[in-house]
Amino acid sequence: MVPLSTSCCAVRLAMPRRPSLRAVSLLAGGLIALNFLEGHSATANTIDGFRDWKALRDAGVVRQERDFSCGLAALATLLTHYFDQPASESDLLARLGLPDADVLTATRPAGDSAPAERARRQRLQERGVSLALLAALARQYGLRAQGVSIRPEALSRLSVPAIAYIEPEGEPHFTLIRGVDRHGNIQVADPSWGNRLFSAADFARVFSLNGSTAGRLLLVMPAGEAAVLSDWFAVDRAQPLIQRPHLGR
């Protein structure tokens, strides 16, 4: 068991880099060329191809809507698509006592909200969401949550999805490990990137930090015999159009 003080995705931090637009361009270009050779109109098919790529990228993922909310989106993904308890970022913010509009825009005059609410909002925006806060939110849904320290090579033994703390390109971030395939590749349902596949080496590079041989996970499990959507935790599938994110070397 490890401390749950790790936090990330505060407003002051840059967002993790989204997938390269070059991948989208290559996909669209290939569709245009194929349709030209077949004598069909390229435009509509290219748009459909992009939509298909985007749908594949985002399938089963709650995407983050705010700079500080990667952890909230990861937990919302887990609640919605694994525990079958639909939840959004806004739902989780409401459970923190933070009206969604306040956090999203921060435009309401100071006198219109209580001092405690303003302090909570400012603290969340400045510090991001911690593993401890995510664990507390999970318990509000009747689930058990525990922080663990684990070596990257042991991730293949995971039997449930797990929220992982990583630092791609040095930026703190939470992602959701969806599973590990037979080749050791780690699939994540990421709040910023969508569905992505890491090699074991690439993931270890952003997971084991500061000279440590282990990284931090938040395991969220049913408190009893609650059913889960086990098909969502199945990753041994081909992902031909989904590129791994570019990682700083």
C-alpha angles and dihedrals in degrees: 000000000000136000114274098215095110112117136174149167098060118166092256091061123085116246116255111266113269120227115290115272086219088075090054092046092051091049093048092044092052091051092050092051093047093050092046091055091048092050095242132129107273101199101069093041092049091052090048090049091052091049090050091050091049092047090052091047094051101035110132094001131116103213119219117249100189135051093244100040106083090111093048092050091048090053091045089053091051094047094046104040104029107027094033092231103127111222137161134199088260091054091053093046089052090054087055089055093249116129108228097233091055094054095042099048107011087204101123112110113260092241091060096067132053118259092243091053092049091049092051091048093049093046092051093048093047100042104026125219121316130214087244091057092048090050091051091050092049090053089055086064092054095260133128118239131188134172117228138181113225138172115242092241089059093059090089088070094061112123096184134040114269137198109236131198111223138165111216109189088353095299118126112241142160120224133174118239106220095184147297123260127220090268093057095253114147118224116203131191094214125195091218106028101031117217110000136168120217127191113236090252094050093049093046089054092061098031104051105058142181094017093306121138092214138056135209128260136177111217114202117192139170114270091222137354095319115154120244132198094254094179089070089061094063119101108160091112133112114261101188099162099041114093125203113250117260108256128200113250 
